[in-house]
Amino acid sequence: MTVTRREALALACGALAAAAVLTPAAAVAQAFDKPVRIIVPYAPGGTSDTLARIIGPLLQEKIGQPVVVENKPGAAGNIGADAVAKANKDGSTYLLTDVGTVASAPGLFSELTYKPLEDLAPVTMVMFSPYVLAVNPALEVKDVAGLIEYAKANPGKLAIANSGIGGVNHITAVSMAKELGIQWKTVPYKGGAAATQAVVSGESKVIINGATATLPFVTSGQLRGLAITGTERVSAAPDLPTFTEAKLPSADAGSWQGLLGTAGSPPERIQAVNAAVNEILKRPEVVDRIKQQGGRVVGGAADDLKTWLATNTERWGKIIADAGIKGQ
């Protein structure tokens, strides 16, 4: 059959129109041909896990492939991070983590099995969650001043839980103690959820932890909130003073949650996940859910996260060296 010039032109135009229809949602879906894993390097129930389980089903809709959330806790997040760093370079494995742990890892561990800035591919910052300073209600302190007074009167007696040695909340607790002139015993757990439960049960007495994982226990009365990092109060707990209001150091501390892939993965897949996740983060129900838990959506370009990691790797490295903290 002979195709006329006019018919050929019509076919070409039709192909271009079909290609246009693939943009952007279908184009994202076409970039994936196998299931995707999101590895959370902490136990279930913490901030990163909560986020992964919000994003996972929505990402699955966008890419047209199953998205499985897998918890790999241990070694201050390095077991999970190492698994992503060494995964197949096909853009099918991602790490959703408190990126502060990625930035602090080189300073904490002299023999890391991976190189964070080389082996992980930044995708996007996901959210910021301030830290909540809270205590077990049985501890007879009602506010920050009372906690400081108690700690000074009982040096080394208070056990403050954290999500693991070398985690940013651990480093924050060490830095705060030094600036406040107090002593407390830092106790590591396998993730923020386990640390929170330890304070709820009374095994430890104090916690500094991400608001997303901790505020529900404050609002339910299982923990007594004393202050929250940042310069603004959060709608989820409007009566909770900020660190700035309470005149506490480390007011800018918090949990920065980011998504990273395996370095060397196809750029188009990294870009497709960046686009999909940024679209997910604009959905009102996602924004509201994160806000209700004390966090705020961030999003943004892969290069923004890359810059954040480089800057804070240097920043945390100095703090860790000055404090003599060693990862375990």
N, C-alpha and C positions, 0 to 999 in steps of 0.2 A: 504494500500500500504506500502510495506516494503522499508525503506530508507537505502541504503548501507552506510558503513562508509565513502567511498569516496564521495558519494553524500552529506552526512551530513557536511563533511569538506568543500565541495564546497559552500554549503548554508551559512555556517558560514563565510567563506571568503567574500562571496557576501554581507552579512550583514555589515561586517566591512568596506568594500569598500563604501557601501551606507552611512554609518555613516561618513566616511571621507569626502564625498562629501558635507555633511552638514556644514563643517567647512571652513571659519568662518561665512560667510554671512547667510546661511540658519540656522545655530545654533542661531544666533542673532534673526532672525525672529521667530524661534520656541519658544523663551523665552517669547513671548508676545501673549496674546490671547484676548486683549481688547484695546480700544483706549487709547492713552496717552495724558495727558495735560501738557503743559509747561506754568506755571504761571509766568508772568512778573509783578513784584510788583510796576510798574510805568505806567503812561499814555502812549498811543501809540506815536511812533516817536522818543523815546530816544534810547540810545546805547543798552540797554538790549533788547528792543523791536525789534530793527533792527536786532540784532544777532539771536533772537528767530525765526524771520521770514526768515532768511537765513538758519538756521539749521533745522527748523521744517519740511519742505517738503522733505529734503534729509534724515532725520531720518525716516520719514514715509516710504520712499522707502526701507530702510534697515530692519525695523521691521515688515513691512507688515500690519501695523495697522494705522488708522487715527491718526495724531498728531495735536492737536488743541492748538493754542496759545491764552491764556486768560490773559487780563490785569486786575490786581487788585491793583490799586494805593492807596496810603494813609499811614499815620503814618510812614513816612520815610522808606517805604518798608515793614513794619511789618505786615500789613494786608495780603499781599500776602504770606509772609514767614510763618505766622501763619496758613494760609490755607493749605500750603504744610506740615507743621509740624503735622497737625491734620488730614491729608488725610488718606485714607485707606492704610494700610501697604502692598500694593500689587505691588509696583514698577510702578504704572501707573501715578503718579503725580510728577512733577519736578519744581524746581524754577530756573529761569535764572535771575541772579541779579548781581549788583555790590556787590561783597562779602565784600567790605569794610563796607557796611551798616550792614551786618550780624555781622561783627567783632565789630562794634561800638555800636550795640544795647544794650548789657548788661551794658555798661557804661552810656548810655543815659537814659535808662528807668528802674526805680527801680521796676516796677511791670509788666514786660513782661509776656505775656500770653503763651509764649513758651520759651524753653531753646535752643538757637541756636546750641551750641556744643553737645547737647544731642538729640535733636528732629529732626535734619536735617542730612542727610547722604551725605557727600561729594561725588561727582561723578567725576568731572574734572574741572580744570581751563580751561577756553575757550580762553580768549584773554586779552591783556593789551592795553588800549587806554590812551594815555597821555591826560592831561588836557590842554585846550586852554584858555589863558587869552585874552578876547576880549571886545570891547566896541561898543556902538552904534556910527555909523559914525558921528552923529551930535555933539558928545562930542568932544570938540576941544583939543584932545590930539593925538599925532601921534606915540608915542612910550612909553615904560615902564617908562623912566625918566619923561616924560610929565605927565603920570598918577600919579606917586608918588608926583610930584610937585603940581598937581591940588588937590590931596587928602589932602595934608598938608595945602594948602591954604584954603581949604573948608572942615574942619573937620565935619564928620557926614552927609555931603550933598550927597555924591555918594551912590546910591543904587546898591548893588551887588546881583544879582540873584543867587539862588541855587536850587537844586532839592528837597529840603526839610530839615527841621531842623534836624541836626545830621548827615546828609549825609556827605560823605568824602569831597566833594567839599565845603560844608559849613565849616567843621572843618579846611580845608586848608585855606579858606579865613580868618577865625578868627586867625589862626596861623600866616599867612602872615602879617596881619595888625599889630599884636603885634611886630613881628620882624622888620617891616619897620617903625614902629612908626607913623602909620596913623590910621584914623578912617573912616570906612564906614559902612553904614547900610545894614545888610544882610537881604534879602527878600526871604522867602521860597515859592516855587511853587510845584505843584503836578507833579514832574518829570522834567528831563532835557529838554525835548522838550518844555514844558510850560515855563520853565525859559528862554530858548533861544528865544522863540517867544516874551517874555516880553521885552527882550533887543533889539530885532529887531524892535519892535514897539515903543520903547523909554519909556516904562513904567518904566523899570529899565535901568541903564546905563552901568553896567559892569557885566561880567560873567566869572566864572571859571567852565568849564564843559568839559565832555568827547569829544575828538576830533571827534569820529565817528558821533556824533550828531551835532557838532558845526562847523566843518570845511567846510561843504557845504555852510553855510551862510557866512563864511569868503571868500571863493573862488568866491562866487557870488556877493560880495561887500555889502551884507546886514549887515554884521558886520565887524569891523576893528580888525584884529588879531594883538596882541602885542607880544605874546610869547607863547611857548609850553613847557610843562614839559619834563624832561628827559635830556639826554646828547647828543642826536642826532636829527638833523632836520628830518622832514618827507617828503617823496616824494610828498605827496598831497599838501604841502605848503612849498616849499624849501626856500622861502624868510623869513619865520617866524623864528626868533631867539629862541633858547632854553632858559629856565629859567637860566641855567648855564651861557650862553653867556650874558644874560641880568642882571646877578648878583642878581637874585631873590632867596629867600629862597624856600623851599618845592619843590626842583627840582625833587625829586623822587615820587612826588604825581601823582596819576592817577586813572583811573577806571579799576579795575581788575574784569573782568566778569567771573563768575563761575556758574556751574550747580550743584544743590543739589537735593536729593530726600528725601523721608520720612524715617526717621530712623526706623529700624525694618523691612524694605522691604526685600524680598528675595535677598540675595547677588548676585545670578546669574543674576538677572535682573539689578541690579546696575552695575555689571561688563559688562553686554551686552551693556548697554547704554554708558558706558565709552568707550568700544571698538568701538562702532558705531560712536560716536561723534569724537573720535580721528582720525578715518578714514576719516570722513567728513572734518575735519580741515586740512587734508593733500591734499585735492583736490585743484589743481592750481587755479580754478576759485574762490574758497572760500578764499584762501590765498590772491589772487589779490584784491578781493572785500574789504576785511578787510583792506588791505594795502592802497588801494585807499582812504579809509576813515580815515586814520591816525592811525590805530591800527596794532597790530601784533599778530599772532596766538601763543598760548601758549600750550594748551593741557597738557597731562601728567596723572599720576596715581591719584587715589582717595586719597591715603595717602599724596601726595604732597599738595593737597588742604586742607586736614585736618590739616597738620602742619602749613600752611599759616594762617588758621583761628585762631588756638590756639595762634600763635605768635602775630598776629595783634590785637586780642581781648585784649591781655595784653597791647600792645603798644598804641592803641587808647584809652583804658580805662584810662591810665595815662594822656594823652593829654586832654581828656574830663574833667577829674576831676580837673586838673590844671586850665583849662579855665572856669570852672563852667558852662559848657553847659548842658542844660536840654532838653530832647526830648519832643516833643508835639504830 
